[in-house]
């Protein structure tokens, strides 16, 4: 845990960076959306 003793409200858990999980979630969502579109287009073809 990293924090400034003078500012305990600003404490953060080390490694709580959300960039990579957010990036992977975005990419996964894009692939999921593309898969749903492909299935719907194939079903309506």
PQR file with spaces between the fields and no chain letter, atoms N, CA, C, O and H, PARSE charges and radii, in Angstrom:
ATOM       1  N    UNK     1       0.843   -1.171    0.000 -0.4000 1.5000
ATOM       2  CA   UNK     1       0.000    0.000    0.000 -0.0000 2.0000
ATOM       3  C    UNK     1       0.892    1.239    0.000  0.5500 1.7000
ATOM       4  O    UNK     1       1.854    1.337    0.761 -0.5500 1.4000
ATOM       5  N    UNK     2       0.546    2.174   -0.869 -0.4000 1.5000
ATOM       6  CA   UNK     2       1.312    3.417   -0.936 -0.0000 2.0000
ATOM       7  C    UNK     2       0.435    4.560   -0.455  0.5500 1.7000
ATOM       8  O    UNK     2      -0.694    4.725   -0.918 -0.5500 1.4000
ATOM       9  H    UNK     2      -0.235    2.094   -1.487  0.4000 1.0000
ATOM      10  N    UNK     3       0.945    5.326    0.451 -0.4000 1.5000
ATOM      11  CA   UNK     3       0.192    6.493    0.895 -0.0000 2.0000
ATOM      12  C    UNK     3       1.115    7.500    1.544  0.5500 1.7000
ATOM      13  O    UNK     3       2.206    7.179    2.016 -0.5500 1.4000
ATOM      14  H    UNK     3       1.862    5.192    0.827  0.4000 1.0000
ATOM      15  N    UNK     4       0.637    8.720    1.550 -0.4000 1.5000
ATOM      16  CA   UNK     4       1.322    9.805    2.232 -0.0000 2.0000
ATOM      17  C    UNK     4       0.719    9.881    3.632  0.5500 1.7000
ATOM      18  O    UNK     4      -0.486   10.097    3.762 -0.5500 1.4000
ATOM      19  H    UNK     4      -0.249    8.980    1.166  0.4000 1.0000
ATOM      20  N    UNK     5       1.530    9.708    4.692 -0.4000 1.5000
ATOM      21  CA   UNK     5       0.981    9.748    6.045 -0.0000 2.0000
ATOM      22  C    UNK     5       0.203   11.034    6.339  0.5500 1.7000
ATOM      23  O    UNK     5      -0.683   11.038    7.193 -0.5500 1.4000
ATOM      24  H    UNK     5       2.509    9.533    4.586  0.4000 1.0000
ATOM      25  N    UNK     6       0.523   12.104    5.650 -0.4000 1.5000
ATOM      26  CA   UNK     6      -0.196   13.350    5.871 -0.0000 2.0000
ATOM      27  C    UNK     6      -1.551   13.372    5.151  0.5500 1.7000
ATOM      28  O    UNK     6      -2.404   14.209    5.447 -0.5500 1.4000
ATOM      29  H    UNK     6       1.243   12.101    4.956  0.4000 1.0000
ATOM      30  N    UNK     7      -1.740   12.444    4.203 -0.4000 1.5000
ATOM      31  CA   UNK     7      -2.987   12.385    3.432 -0.0000 2.0000
ATOM      32  C    UNK     7      -3.486   10.944    3.366  0.5500 1.7000
ATOM      33  O    UNK     7      -3.359   10.311    2.318 -0.5500 1.4000
ATOM      34  H    UNK     7      -1.047   11.764    3.963  0.4000 1.0000
ATOM      35  N    UNK     8      -4.047   10.407    4.442 -0.4000 1.5000
ATOM      36  CA   UNK     8      -4.474    9.004    4.445 -0.0000 2.0000
ATOM      37  C    UNK     8      -5.633    8.729    3.484  0.5500 1.7000
ATOM      38  O    UNK     8      -5.835    7.579    3.093 -0.5500 1.4000
ATOM      39  H    UNK     8      -4.150   10.921    5.294  0.4000 1.0000
ATOM      40  N    UNK     9      -6.393    9.745    3.097 -0.4000 1.5000
ATOM      41  CA   UNK     9      -7.486    9.535    2.154 -0.0000 2.0000
ATOM      42  C    UNK     9      -6.979    9.247    0.740  0.5500 1.7000
ATOM      43  O    UNK     9      -7.721    8.724   -0.091 -0.5500 1.4000
ATOM      44  H    UNK     9      -6.229   10.679    3.414  0.4000 1.0000
ATOM      45  N    UNK    10      -5.743    9.580    0.471 -0.4000 1.5000
ATOM      46  CA   UNK    10      -5.178    9.354   -0.855 -0.0000 2.0000
ATOM      47  C    UNK    10      -4.482    8.013   -0.991  0.5500 1.7000
ATOM      48  O    UNK    10      -3.762    7.792   -1.965 -0.5500 1.4000
ATOM      49  H    UNK    10      -5.140   10.005    1.146  0.4000 1.0000
ATOM      50  N    UNK    11      -4.679    7.117   -0.042 -0.4000 1.5000
ATOM      51  CA   UNK    11      -4.001    5.812   -0.086 -0.0000 2.0000
ATOM      52  C    UNK    11      -4.507    4.984   -1.258  0.5500 1.7000
ATOM      53  O    UNK    11      -5.694    5.001   -1.583 -0.5500 1.4000
ATOM      54  H    UNK    11      -5.264    7.296    0.749  0.4000 1.0000
ATOM      55  N    UNK    12      -3.589    4.261   -1.887 -0.4000 1.5000
ATOM      56  CA   UNK    12      -3.929    3.376   -3.003 -0.0000 2.0000
ATOM      57  C    UNK    12      -3.255    2.035   -2.782  0.5500 1.7000
ATOM      58  O    UNK    12      -2.155    1.968   -2.232 -0.5500 1.4000
ATOM      59  H    UNK    12      -2.624    4.247   -1.623  0.4000 1.0000
ATOM      60  N    UNK    13      -3.905    0.982   -3.204 -0.4000 1.5000
ATOM      61  CA   UNK    13      -3.295   -0.343   -3.152 -0.0000 2.0000
ATOM      62  C    UNK    13      -2.315   -0.433   -4.312  0.5500 1.7000
ATOM      63  O    UNK    13      -2.664   -0.107   -5.447 -0.5500 1.4000
ATOM      64  H    UNK    13      -4.798    1.037   -3.651  0.4000 1.0000
ATOM      65  N    UNK    14      -1.092   -0.872   -4.037 -0.4000 1.5000
ATOM      66  CA   UNK    14      -0.076   -0.975   -5.076 -0.0000 2.0000
ATOM      67  C    UNK    14      -0.545   -1.958   -6.139  0.5500 1.7000
ATOM      68  O    UNK    14      -1.042   -3.037   -5.819 -0.5500 1.4000
ATOM      69  H    UNK    14      -0.808   -1.137   -3.116  0.4000 1.0000
ATOM      70  N    UNK    15      -0.386   -1.583   -7.395 -0.4000 1.5000
ATOM      71  CA   UNK    15      -0.784   -2.439   -8.496 -0.0000 2.0000
ATOM      72  C    UNK    15      -2.255   -2.314   -8.860  0.5500 1.7000
ATOM      73  O    UNK    15      -2.783   -3.157   -9.585 -0.5500 1.4000
ATOM      74  H    UNK    15       0.019   -0.706   -7.655  0.4000 1.0000
ATOM      75  N    UNK    16      -2.919   -1.283   -8.373 -0.4000 1.5000
ATOM      76  CA   UNK    16      -4.333   -1.127   -8.688 -0.0000 2.0000
ATOM      77  C    UNK    16      -4.521   -0.323   -9.969  0.5500 1.7000
ATOM      78  O    UNK    16      -5.438    0.492  -10.069 -0.5500 1.4000
ATOM      79  H    UNK    16      -2.489   -0.599   -7.784  0.4000 1.0000
ATOM      80  N    UNK    17      -3.670   -0.552  -10.926 -0.4000 1.5000
ATOM      81  CA   UNK    17      -3.751    0.122  -12.214 -0.0000 2.0000
ATOM      82  C    UNK    17      -4.801   -0.592  -13.060  0.5500 1.7000
ATOM      83  O    UNK    17      -4.731   -1.808  -13.236 -0.5500 1.4000
ATOM      84  H    UNK    17      -2.926   -1.214  -10.845  0.4000 1.0000
ATOM      85  N    UNK    18      -5.752    0.140  -13.573 -0.4000 1.5000
ATOM      86  CA   UNK    18      -6.859   -0.465  -14.323 -0.0000 2.0000
ATOM      87  C    UNK    18      -6.704   -0.326  -15.818  0.5500 1.7000
ATOM      88  O    UNK    18      -7.643   -0.632  -16.553 -0.5500 1.4000
ATOM      89  H    UNK    18      -5.809    1.128  -13.430  0.4000 1.0000
ATOM      90  N    UNK    19      -5.557    0.125  -16.304 -0.4000 1.5000
ATOM      91  CA   UNK    19      -5.403    0.322  -17.746 -0.0000 2.0000
ATOM      92  C    UNK    19      -5.471   -0.993  -18.509  0.5500 1.7000
ATOM      93  O    UNK    19      -6.275   -1.128  -19.431 -0.5500 1.4000
ATOM      94  H    UNK    19      -4.794    0.374  -15.708  0.4000 1.0000
ATOM      95  N    UNK    20      -4.645   -1.959  -18.143 -0.4000 1.5000
ATOM      96  CA   UNK    20      -4.631   -3.222  -18.886 -0.0000 2.0000
ATOM      97  C    UNK    20      -5.939   -3.994  -18.756  0.5500 1.7000
ATOM      98  O    UNK    20      -6.452   -4.469  -19.769 -0.5500 1.4000
ATOM      99  H    UNK    20      -3.992   -1.850  -17.394  0.4000 1.0000
ATOM     100  N    UNK    21      -6.505   -4.143  -17.549 -0.4000 1.5000
ATOM     101  CA   UNK    21      -7.804   -4.825  -17.493 -0.0000 2.0000
ATOM     102  C    UNK    21      -8.872   -4.099  -18.313  0.5500 1.7000
ATOM     103  O    UNK    21      -9.704   -4.741  -18.955 -0.5500 1.4000
ATOM     104  H    UNK    21      -6.088   -3.757  -16.726  0.4000 1.0000
ATOM     105  N    UNK    22      -8.851   -2.787  -18.295 -0.4000 1.5000
ATOM     106  CA   UNK    22      -9.814   -2.029  -19.092 -0.0000 2.0000
ATOM     107  C    UNK    22      -9.603   -2.230  -20.577  0.5500 1.7000
ATOM     108  O    UNK    22     -10.562   -2.357  -21.339 -0.5500 1.4000
ATOM     109  H    UNK    22      -8.176   -2.266  -17.774  0.4000 1.0000
ATOM     110  N    UNK    23      -8.341   -2.258  -20.988 -0.4000 1.5000
ATOM     111  CA   UNK    23      -8.014   -2.483  -22.396 -0.0000 2.0000
ATOM     112  C    UNK    23      -8.485   -3.858  -22.841  0.5500 1.7000
ATOM     113  O    UNK    23      -9.104   -3.992  -23.896 -0.5500 1.4000
ATOM     114  H    UNK    23      -7.562   -2.154  -20.370  0.4000 1.0000
ATOM     115  N    UNK    24      -8.195   -4.883  -22.040 -0.4000 1.5000
ATOM     116  CA   UNK    24      -8.622   -6.240  -22.392 -0.0000 2.0000
ATOM     117  C    UNK    24     -10.146   -6.355  -22.401  0.5500 1.7000
ATOM     118  O    UNK    24     -10.702   -7.061  -23.243 -0.5500 1.4000
ATOM     119  H    UNK    24      -7.693   -4.773  -21.183  0.4000 1.0000
ATOM     120  N    UNK    25     -10.819   -5.685  -21.495 -0.4000 1.5000
ATOM     121  CA   UNK    25     -12.284   -5.710  -21.481 -0.0000 2.0000
ATOM     122  C    UNK    25     -12.842   -5.030  -22.734  0.5500 1.7000
ATOM     123  O    UNK    25     -13.809   -5.515  -23.321 -0.5500 1.4000
ATOM     124  H    UNK    25     -10.368   -5.112  -20.811  0.4000 1.0000
ATOM     125  N    UNK    26     -12.251   -3.930  -23.140 -0.4000 1.5000
ATOM     126  CA   UNK    26     -12.691   -3.230  -24.343 -0.0000 2.0000
ATOM     127  C    UNK    26     -12.494   -4.100  -25.578  0.5500 1.7000
ATOM     128  O    UNK    26     -13.391   -4.212  -26.414 -0.5500 1.4000
ATOM     129  H    UNK    26     -11.466   -3.535  -22.663  0.4000 1.0000
ATOM     130  N    UNK    27     -11.325   -4.712  -25.692 -0.4000 1.5000
ATOM     131  CA   UNK    27     -11.050   -5.570  -26.851 -0.0000 2.0000
ATOM     132  C    UNK    27     -11.978   -6.781  -26.846  0.5500 1.7000
ATOM     133  O    UNK    27     -12.504   -7.171  -27.889 -0.5500 1.4000
ATOM     134  H    UNK    27     -10.597   -4.620  -25.014  0.4000 1.0000
ATOM     135  N    UNK    28     -12.176   -7.376  -25.667 -0.4000 1.5000
ATOM     136  CA   UNK    28     -13.089   -8.514  -25.568 -0.0000 2.0000
ATOM     137  C    UNK    28     -14.507   -8.126  -25.929  0.5500 1.7000
ATOM     138  O    UNK    28     -15.209   -8.888  -26.594 -0.5500 1.4000
ATOM     139  H    UNK    28     -11.749   -7.059  -24.821  0.4000 1.0000
ATOM     140  N    UNK    29     -14.938   -6.949  -25.497 -0.4000 1.5000
ATOM     141  CA   UNK    29     -16.274   -6.473  -25.850 -0.0000 2.0000
ATOM     142  C    UNK    29     -16.421   -6.257  -27.347  0.5500 1.7000
ATOM     143  O    UNK    29     -17.467   -6.554  -27.923 -0.5500 1.4000
ATOM     144  H    UNK    29     -14.368   -6.330  -24.956  0.4000 1.0000
ATOM     145  N    UNK    30     -15.379   -5.743  -27.971 -0.4000 1.5000
ATOM     146  CA   UNK    30     -15.416   -5.530  -29.426 -0.0000 2.0000
ATOM     147  C    UNK    30     -15.531   -6.864  -30.156  0.5500 1.7000
ATOM     148  O    UNK    30     -16.296   -6.976  -31.114 -0.5500 1.4000
ATOM     149  H    UNK    30     -14.530   -5.502  -27.502  0.4000 1.0000
ATOM     150  N    UNK    31     -14.781   -7.878  -29.715 -0.4000 1.5000
ATOM     151  CA   UNK    31     -14.878   -9.195  -30.336 -0.0000 2.0000
ATOM     152  C    UNK    31     -16.247   -9.825  -30.080  0.5500 1.7000
ATOM     153  O    UNK    31     -16.801  -10.478  -30.964 -0.5500 1.4000
ATOM     154  H    UNK    31     -14.159   -7.787  -28.937  0.4000 1.0000
ATOM     155  N    UNK    32     -16.789   -9.637  -28.892 -0.4000 1.5000
ATOM     156  CA   UNK    32     -18.119  -10.157  -28.585 -0.0000 2.0000
ATOM     157  C    UNK    32     -19.165   -9.502  -29.477  0.5500 1.7000
ATOM     158  O    UNK    32     -20.027  -10.190  -30.026 -0.5500 1.4000
ATOM     159  H    UNK    32     -16.339   -9.106  -28.173  0.4000 1.0000
ATOM     160  N    UNK    33     -19.101   -8.194  -29.628 -0.4000 1.5000
ATOM     161  CA   UNK    33     -20.035   -7.481  -30.486 -0.0000 2.0000
ATOM     162  C    UNK    33     -19.903   -7.942  -31.935  0.5500 1.7000
ATOM     163  O    UNK    33     -20.909   -8.154  -32.613 -0.5500 1.4000
ATOM     164  H    UNK    33     -18.401   -7.636  -29.183  0.4000 1.0000
ATOM     165  N    UNK    34     -18.678   -8.098  -32.411 -0.4000 1.5000
ATOM     166  CA   UNK    34     -18.473   -8.571  -33.780 -0.0000 2.0000
ATOM     167  C    UNK    34     -19.047   -9.978  -33.959  0.5500 1.7000
ATOM     168  O    UNK    34     -19.641  -10.272  -34.996 -0.5500 1.4000
ATOM     169  H    UNK    34     -17.861   -7.926  -31.861  0.4000 1.0000
ATOM     170  N    UNK    35     -18.876  -10.843  -32.966 -0.4000 1.5000
ATOM     171  CA   UNK    35     -19.426  -12.201  -33.041 -0.0000 2.0000
ATOM     172  C    UNK    35     -20.947  -12.197  -33.078  0.5500 1.7000
ATOM     173  O    UNK    35     -21.554  -12.965  -33.825 -0.5500 1.4000
ATOM     174  H    UNK    35     -18.393  -10.604  -32.123  0.4000 1.0000
ATOM     175  N    UNK    36     -21.557  -11.344  -32.286 -0.4000 1.5000
ATOM     176  CA   UNK    36     -23.021  -11.256  -32.278 -0.0000 2.0000
ATOM     177  C    UNK    36     -23.519  -10.754  -33.627  0.5500 1.7000
ATOM     178  O    UNK    36     -24.516  -11.260  -34.142 -0.5500 1.4000
ATOM     179  H    UNK    36     -21.064  -10.720  -31.679  0.4000 1.0000
ATOM     180  N    UNK    37     -22.844   -9.770  -34.204 -0.4000 1.5000
ATOM     181  CA   UNK    37     -23.220   -9.255  -35.512 -0.0000 2.0000
ATOM     182  C    UNK    37     -23.094  -10.348  -36.567  0.5500 1.7000
ATOM     183  O    UNK    37     -23.985  -10.488  -37.405 -0.5500 1.4000
ATOM     184  H    UNK    37     -22.034   -9.358  -33.785  0.4000 1.0000
ATOM     185  N    UNK    38     -22.031  -11.113  -36.550 -0.4000 1.5000
ATOM     186  CA   UNK    38     -21.839  -12.182  -37.517 -0.0000 2.0000
ATOM     187  C    UNK    38     -22.940  -13.224  -37.388  0.5500 1.7000
ATOM     188  O    UNK    38     -23.485  -13.673  -38.396 -0.5500 1.4000
ATOM     189  H    UNK    38     -21.307  -11.000  -35.870  0.4000 1.0000
ATOM     190  N    UNK    39     -23.275  -13.613  -36.161 -0.4000 1.5000
ATOM     191  CA   UNK    39     -24.323  -14.608  -35.949 -0.0000 2.0000
ATOM     192  C    UNK    39     -25.674  -14.078  -36.428  0.5500 1.7000
ATOM     193  O    UNK    39     -26.428  -14.811  -37.067 -0.5500 1.4000
ATOM     194  H    UNK    39     -22.832  -13.248  -35.342  0.4000 1.0000
ATOM     195  N    UNK    40     -25.987  -12.823  -36.131 -0.4000 1.5000
ATOM     196  CA   UNK    40     -27.259  -12.260  -36.565 -0.0000 2.0000
ATOM     197  C    UNK    40     -27.339  -12.145  -38.087  0.5500 1.7000
ATOM     198  O    UNK    40     -28.378  -12.444  -38.677 -0.5500 1.4000
ATOM     199  H    UNK    40     -25.374  -12.227  -35.612  0.4000 1.0000
ATOM     200  N    UNK    41     -26.258  -11.717  -38.721 -0.4000 1.5000
ATOM     201  CA   UNK    41     -26.251  -11.612  -40.178 -0.0000 2.0000
ATOM     202  C    UNK    41     -26.383  -12.988  -40.799  0.5500 1.7000
ATOM     203  O    UNK    41     -27.095  -13.144  -41.791 -0.5500 1.4000
ATOM     204  H    UNK    41     -25.415  -11.474  -38.242  0.4000 1.0000
ATOM     205  N    UNK    42     -25.712  -13.997  -40.241 -0.4000 1.5000
ATOM     206  CA   UNK    42     -25.800  -15.354  -40.777 -0.0000 2.0000
ATOM     207  C    UNK    42     -27.212  -15.909  -40.596  0.5500 1.7000
ATOM     208  O    UNK    42     -27.705  -16.631  -41.462 -0.5500 1.4000
ATOM     209  H    UNK    42     -25.134  -13.870  -39.435  0.4000 1.0000
ATOM     210  N    UNK    43     -27.866  -15.584  -39.485 -0.4000 1.5000
ATOM     211  CA   UNK    43     -29.211  -16.090  -39.232 -0.0000 2.0000
ATOM     212  C    UNK    43     -30.231  -15.435  -40.158  0.5500 1.7000
ATOM     213  O    UNK    43     -31.227  -16.060  -40.522 -0.5500 1.4000
ATOM     214  H    UNK    43     -27.466  -14.997  -38.780  0.4000 1.0000
ATOM     215  N    UNK    44     -29.993  -14.194  -40.538 -0.4000 1.5000
ATOM     216  CA   UNK    44     -30.935  -13.488  -41.402 -0.0000 2.0000
ATOM     217  C    UNK    44     -30.641  -13.659  -42.884  0.5500 1.7000
ATOM     218  O    UNK    44     -31.425  -13.204  -43.718 -0.5500 1.4000
ATOM     219  H    UNK    44     -29.184  -13.687  -40.242  0.4000 1.0000
ATOM     220  N    UNK    45     -29.562  -14.286  -43.224 -0.4000 1.5000
ATOM     221  CA   UNK    45     -29.131  -14.426  -44.608 -0.0000 2.0000
ATOM     222  C    UNK    45     -30.037  -15.307  -45.369  0.5500 1.7000
ATOM     223  O    UNK    45     -29.821  -15.536  -46.559 -0.5500 1.4000
ATOM     224  H    UNK    45     -28.926  -14.655  -42.547  0.4000 1.0000
